[in-house]
């Protein structure tokens, strides 16, 4: 599990404008979610969706590990 899985992402519903919040981990595991405002089904359509997010999370973990090994700087989102 990535330390960045719990990073919140806010996004508006394209139908009603309600601001929904999900974590990166949730978005990586799901291909769609329901708007908490109007209950419309929202689909991930960016590239490969969840697979892209998993790659980003893995890259962030690698970068964070590299910084921790080579310096006293810690990355926190």
Legacy VTK file of the C-alpha trace (Angstrom):
# vtk DataFile Version 3.0
C-alpha trace
ASCII
DATASET POLYDATA
POINTS 77 float
0.000 0.000 0.000
1.354 3.391 -0.998
1.762 6.110 1.601
0.039 8.358 -0.954
-3.106 6.180 -1.206
-4.926 8.409 1.289
-4.125 11.645 -0.557
-7.498 13.335 -1.175
-8.513 14.523 -4.627
-11.442 16.927 -5.059
-13.277 16.964 -8.368
-16.548 18.537 -9.524
-19.367 16.487 -10.968
-19.745 17.500 -14.634
-23.524 17.164 -14.299
-24.336 19.088 -11.095
-21.045 20.712 -10.047
-21.011 19.058 -6.596
-17.436 18.776 -5.287
-16.715 15.099 -4.635
-13.681 13.898 -2.687
-11.911 10.572 -3.118
-8.462 9.298 -2.265
-5.890 8.397 -4.905
-6.128 4.798 -3.703
-9.886 4.703 -4.273
-9.545 6.187 -7.729
-6.818 3.653 -8.569
-9.107 0.761 -7.634
-12.360 1.971 -9.203
-13.353 2.642 -12.811
-16.387 4.704 -11.806
-17.935 6.425 -8.786
-21.301 7.952 -7.975
-21.632 11.697 -7.400
-22.638 12.385 -3.804
-24.728 15.318 -5.032
-26.880 14.059 -7.928
-25.960 10.319 -7.835
-24.763 10.373 -11.469
-22.209 7.700 -12.331
-18.823 9.254 -13.088
-16.302 7.271 -15.145
-12.513 7.528 -15.155
-11.598 8.370 -18.760
-8.017 9.623 -18.453
-5.688 7.271 -20.328
-5.806 3.894 -18.668
-7.453 5.414 -15.583
-6.753 3.277 -12.529
-3.620 1.728 -14.075
-2.156 5.206 -14.674
-2.844 6.180 -11.068
-1.209 2.993 -9.764
1.912 3.823 -11.798
1.937 7.373 -10.391
1.578 6.041 -6.826
4.466 3.613 -7.388
6.607 6.424 -8.820
5.841 8.678 -5.852
6.772 5.880 -3.446
10.075 5.339 -5.278
10.840 9.054 -5.258
9.994 9.328 -1.576
12.202 6.319 -0.740
15.057 7.800 -2.749
14.849 11.109 -0.866
14.677 9.346 2.490
17.798 7.299 1.689
19.808 10.206 0.311
18.794 13.190 2.423
16.966 14.372 5.480
14.111 15.794 3.350
10.765 13.991 3.682
7.984 14.344 1.094
4.455 14.721 2.495
1.320 15.615 0.570
LINES 1 78
77 0 1 2 3 4 5 6 7 8 9 10 11 12 13 14 15 16 17 18 19 20 21 22 23 24 25 26 27 28 29 30 31 32 33 34 35 36 37 38 39 40 41 42 43 44 45 46 47 48 49 50 51 52 53 54 55 56 57 58 59 60 61 62 63 64 65 66 67 68 69 70 71 72 73 74 75 76
